[in-house]
Amino acid sequence: MNAREVLLTTRAMRRLKPDPVPDDVIARIVDAGVRAPSPGADQSWRFVVVTDREVMRSLESVWQQSRDDLLQAMPNLYSSAVQAASSQYLHDHFADVPLLVLGYGPEGLGATTVVPALWSMCLAARAEGVGSVFTTLLVRAEDEVGAIVGVPADSGLRLFGAVPMGYPLGRWAVAPRQPGHEVAFANRWGNAPSWRAEPFVPDGGSD
């Protein structure tokens, strides 16, 4: 699988099998994440990698309450029935998710260090055939999450994102988006670019 296929087919996977992700796969995913760009090579990030079912069950109620609160505040959050259904599936089966990565970093730097690292983990997971979805939903309940996973009160770190992962029940595909040339300008706002983004055609080596 080439890099372009990884980039174009890493989409939000919320329907995940409960099958465990092997330790060696987890190690490669997390290690790829910490190679992400980090301003000043700052490495004050920390990642809590959750595989324990009891911990996941404790986090499930926090996830569900956070999502319910979000939907109450934003009832039109999902732009399609497919998105709503996949989100509901994760809501109903969160305790069965086999792997969850929580990303922590210092205030003011976390967004520029932790978020790229978590996204690199999503890309690395795709290369391993593991589905993922980057989310900030648990940030809404940072204190509760921290209490469950034992984050020290004096750590000085904040939760910036979470990535549920597992082998997908669905199929890999290119996420539906406007092509790059339709959302980009050349040199100045309003100038159409001379280039065009051609549709991606898999080389047959996909999962």
Secondary structure, 3 states (H helix, E strand, C coil): CCHHHHHHHCCECCCECCCCCCHHHHHHHHHHHCCCCCHHHCCCCEEEEECCHHHHHHHHHHHHHHHHHHHHHCCCCCCCHHHHHHHHHHHHHHHHCCEEEEEEEECCCHHHHHHHHHHHHHHHHHHCCCEECCECHHHHHHHHHHHHHCCCCCCCEEEEEEEEEECECCCCCCCCCCCHHHCCCCCCCCCCCCCCCCCCCCCCCCC
